[in-house]
């Protein structure tokens, strides 16, 4: 259950970091919404799994 809350907290930071990475570092300005959503979901899930195993 605690992993769910970690997932909720981590998701916005993952979205912000990934969006910033793709726009500033890689220069991708358009059509990154689904990619950011997908990768942020994976990061959030991994964080929840890591907390769940502690």
Beta strands, then each sheet from edge to edge (+ up, - down):
end
